[in-house]
């Protein structure tokens, strides 16, 4: 998922990032992984993603389980969308 997008070169991206990993990534004219955590996921399964953000707080949940909580103030507003690396 993409959020706080201010165009194609400035946004946050969160989701599956390789085998059994979930990452929060910032694209600020270049990609940087802010945090990566273990999460066992399977191809073909359905998952419910939820991103909550207010101020500098970012929270990402999968199937109502909080997976990532992070503080960052680089991008404070923008649109939402779908994307991939």
N, C-alpha and C positions, 0 to 999 in steps of 0.2 A: 504494500500500500504506500502511496505517496501522500504526504500532507505538508501543509504550510508551503506549498509550491508557489514560487514567484517566477515561473518560467521553467524551461527545460534544464537550466544549469544551476538552479537554487531550490532545494527542497530536502525534506527528510524522506527516507525510504525505510520501511520495516517489513520483515517477513522471513521466510525460509531462505537460508544462505548456505546451501550445501547439505551434505548428509548429517542429519541430527543436530542442526544448528539453526538458530534464529538470530538475526542481527538488526541493530538500528544503525543506519548509515546516513550521513549528511553528504549532500552534493552542494558544495559552495564553490562552483567552477572547478570541480574535481571531487572524486569520491573519497570519503574517509569513514571507516568503521568506528563508531563511537563505543559500541558494546556488542559482544557476541556471547550468547548463552547456549547451553545444551538444551535440546528439545527433540525428543524422539517423534518423528513424523513419517508417514508412509505415503508414497505416490498412489493416487487414486482415491484416497480418503477425503472426506469433506471436513473442513475446519471453519469455524466462525472467528474472524479477526475483528478486534475492536481497538481503536486508537483513541485515547483521551489526552487532550493537551490543554493546558491553561497556564498562562504566564510562561515560566521556564520549565514547568513540570510536564513530562511525557510519560504516559503509561500505555503499554501494549499488552493485550490479553488475547489468548487463544482458548476458545470454548469456555469462556468466563473464568479462566485461570490467569492471573497476572504473571506475565513472563518477563517483562522488562519494565523497570522504573528508572527514569533518567532525568537529569536536570541539564538543560542547555539553553542558551540565550542568543544563539547566532541568527536564527530566523524566527521572527515573532508573529508572522501572519502569512496567509496565502491560501491557495485552493487545495482541494483534495483530488486524488485520482488513483489509477492503477498503473503499475509499472513493474519492470524487472531489470535485473542486471544482466 
